[in-house]
């Protein structure tokens, strides 16, 4: 059986307790790793995010629509399959 490739996750939501609980839960999966957490999209700026496979961004962080929100993420953050989470 082939080993699963670990997906590295960027997790962005303003609610600290929720973000930390979600990170703990995601890290329990053998093929997932929360590589970086931030309380805002601005909190990801200036950080080296190469190697991030999945971005989980709370759409309520931005006043702008989610599709536009994805374009404000820094370079290196995946945008190919941007979807809302509610």
C-alpha positions as CSV (number, residue, x, y, z in Angstrom):
1,X,0.0,0.0,0.0
2,X,1.3,3.4,-1.0
3,X,1.9,6.0,1.7
4,X,-0.3,9.1,1.4
5,X,1.3,12.4,0.6
6,X,0.9,14.8,3.5
7,X,-1.0,18.0,2.6
8,X,0.2,21.1,4.2
9,X,-2.6,23.5,5.3
10,X,-2.8,27.3,5.8
11,X,-5.6,27.9,8.3
12,X,-6.9,31.5,8.5
13,X,-9.7,32.6,10.8
14,X,-10.0,35.3,13.4
15,X,-11.4,33.1,16.2
16,X,-8.4,31.8,18.1
17,X,-10.1,29.0,20.0
18,X,-11.8,27.7,16.9
19,X,-8.6,27.9,14.8
20,X,-6.6,26.1,17.4
21,X,-9.2,23.3,17.9
22,X,-9.5,22.9,14.1
23,X,-5.7,22.7,13.8
24,X,-5.5,20.0,16.5
25,X,-8.3,18.0,14.7
26,X,-6.7,18.4,11.2
27,X,-3.3,17.4,12.6
28,X,-4.7,14.1,13.8
29,X,-5.2,13.0,10.2
30,X,-2.1,11.2,9.0
31,X,-2.1,12.9,5.6
32,X,-2.7,16.5,6.9
33,X,-0.5,19.0,8.6
34,X,-1.4,22.5,9.6
35,X,1.8,24.3,8.6
36,X,0.7,27.8,9.4
37,X,-2.1,29.6,11.2
38,X,-3.2,33.2,11.0
39,X,-5.9,35.4,12.5
40,X,-6.3,37.4,9.2
41,X,-5.3,37.3,5.6
42,X,-3.0,40.3,6.4
43,X,-1.3,38.0,9.0
44,X,0.0,35.8,6.2
45,X,1.8,38.6,4.4
46,X,5.6,38.6,4.6
47,X,5.6,34.9,5.6
48,X,7.2,32.3,3.4
49,X,4.2,30.1,2.4
50,X,5.8,27.9,-0.3
51,X,4.8,24.3,0.2
52,X,1.2,25.1,1.3
53,X,-1.1,22.7,-0.5
54,X,-4.5,23.8,0.9
55,X,-5.7,27.1,2.2
56,X,-8.7,27.2,4.6
57,X,-9.8,30.8,4.9
58,X,-12.8,32.0,6.8
59,X,-14.8,34.0,4.2
60,X,-16.3,36.2,7.0
61,X,-12.8,37.8,7.5
62,X,-13.2,40.0,4.4
63,X,-15.8,42.6,3.5
64,X,-15.0,41.7,-0.1
65,X,-16.5,38.6,-1.8
66,X,-14.7,35.3,-1.4
67,X,-13.4,35.1,-4.9
68,X,-11.8,38.5,-4.5
69,X,-10.5,37.4,-1.0
70,X,-8.6,34.6,-2.7
71,X,-6.8,37.1,-4.9
72,X,-5.5,39.0,-1.8
73,X,-3.7,36.0,-0.4
74,X,0.1,36.2,-0.7
75,X,2.1,34.5,-3.5
76,X,2.5,30.8,-3.0
77,X,-0.9,30.1,-1.5
78,X,-3.1,27.8,-3.5
79,X,-6.0,29.4,-5.3
80,X,-7.0,26.7,-7.9
81,X,-10.0,25.3,-6.0
82,X,-11.2,28.2,-3.9
83,X,-14.5,27.4,-2.1
84,X,-16.5,28.9,0.7
85,X,-16.7,27.2,4.1
86,X,-19.6,28.1,6.3
